[in-house]
Amino acid sequence: APVLIDVVKHGKKIPAVAVVGKAGLMFILDRVTGEPIFGVEERPVPASDVPGEQGAATQPFPLKPLPLGRHSFSPDEIATVTPEQKQLCSDMLATEGGMKSGGPYTHYGSKLTVVFPGTLGTTNWPGMSYNPDLGYLFVNIVNIADVGKVTKADGADLAYERNSPWGLYVRFWNNDKFWPCQQPPWGQLLAINVNTGNVAWTVPFGVDEELDAKGVHGTGTLNFGGSIATAGGLLFIAATKDQHFRAFEAATGKILWDTKLETGSYTVPMTYEGKN
C-alpha cells in the first residue's frame, strides 16, 4: 500500500505519497499534483525476442531513491559462501551453454535467463512503515532471482509459456537450503530519508544459522513480512526465515531487542492501546 508522508524540500513542507512495487523502485510523489519530487526519467530497456511480443522501449526510473535491491547479475557475482554452494550455482548457471543475465528489466526470451527481481520481488505486499519525526521510510527487501525462458506451449490456451529444464517456475537458488545463487546480502532492511531521497542506513536482515556457524556473517535471509514504526523511535519487525522478532533503533538500524519465535511470522506486527 502507498504511504502518506511529508517531504521537506528547500524549507517547504510538501504533502507527498510514497509507493513501491515488487521491482523495488520507490516513487515519491506530490500527493496534490502527482509530480515526482525527486525526478523520474524514461530509460531504454531490453526488447523481447518472443515472436509476436512487443514490449515498451523504455520504463520509468526514479532518480531518487536508487533501486532498493538487486536489478542485475553477472557470472562473477556467483555465491561463494561455501564451496558446495559455488559449485551448485556455477553448474546451474552453465545450463544450456550458459544462462543469459543482464541489467534492469532483463526478461525471459528464447534463451534461459536469470531475472532480477524474481516473482517474489525485491519488495513485496507488506509495504513500508514511516517515522514522521525522523522523516524515514522503512522497507525490507529480498534479493532473489528466477530463471526461465519462453517456449512454445504444448496444447495450452496460450501460444507460449515460461519454462526451464527444472520446471515452470524456478528460482536461482540452492533449493535444499534456500540460499540464493548470487553473493549476499540476500535480505536487507533500509531506511530512506524522504527529505533527501537518500538511504539513511541499511543493514543485513536476518541470520542464516548454518552459515553463521561457518563464519559467514551478514548474509541476511529471505523475509516476507512488514515492519511497524513507533513514536518511541523503534522499528519492530519479524518477517525473516530465521524466525526472529527484532526491535531496531529507527534512527540508526541498531538491533535493540531480539527474540526467537516458535515459528516464522510473515506479516506486519500489530500495535494496540488498552487498559488492564
BELURMO-V395701 format. One record per backbone hydrogen bond with DSSP energy under -0.5 kcal/mol. NH is the residue of the N-H (numbers start at 1). CO is the residue of the C=O. If there is no record, write none. Layout:
# BELURMO-V395701
nh = [NH	NH]
co = [CO	CO]
This chain:
# BELURMO-V395701
nh = [3	5	7	9	9	12	14	14	15	16	17	18	19	21	24	26	27	27	28	29	29	30	31	32	34	37	38	41	43	45	53	54	55	59	61	63	64	65	68	73	77	78	79	86	87	88	89	90	91	92	93	94	95	97	98	99	100	106	109	113	114	115	115	116	118	121	122	123	127	129	131	132	135	136	137	138	139	141	142	143	144	146	147	148	149	150	151	151	153	155	161	163	167	170	170	172	173	174	175	177	178	179	180	181	183	185	186	187	188	189	190	191	192	193	193	194	194	196	197	198	200	200	201	203	205	206	209	212	213	214	215	216	217	220	221	224	228	230	233	235	236	237	238	239	240	241	243	245	246	247	248	249	250	250	252	253	256	257	259	261	266	267	269]
co = [18	16	14	7	12	9	7	12	13	5	29	3	27	25	21	24	19	25	26	17	27	35	15	15	30	28	28	61	59	57	50	52	53	43	41	39	39	197	24	102	74	75	181	82	83	84	85	86	87	88	89	90	92	94	95	93	112	103	111	148	100	113	146	114	144	118	22	22	124	138	136	130	131	131	192	129	190	188	122	186	142	115	170	113	163	109	149	161	159	153	151	149	164	147	168	145	171	179	173	174	174	174	178	172	77	219	219	219	141	203	139	201	137	191	198	135	192	193	193	193	191	198	191	189	187	204	207	208	209	210	212	211	215	206	205	239	236	234	230	248	228	246	226	265	238	222	240	259	237	257	235	254	233	248	249	249	247	247	245	243	264	265	226]
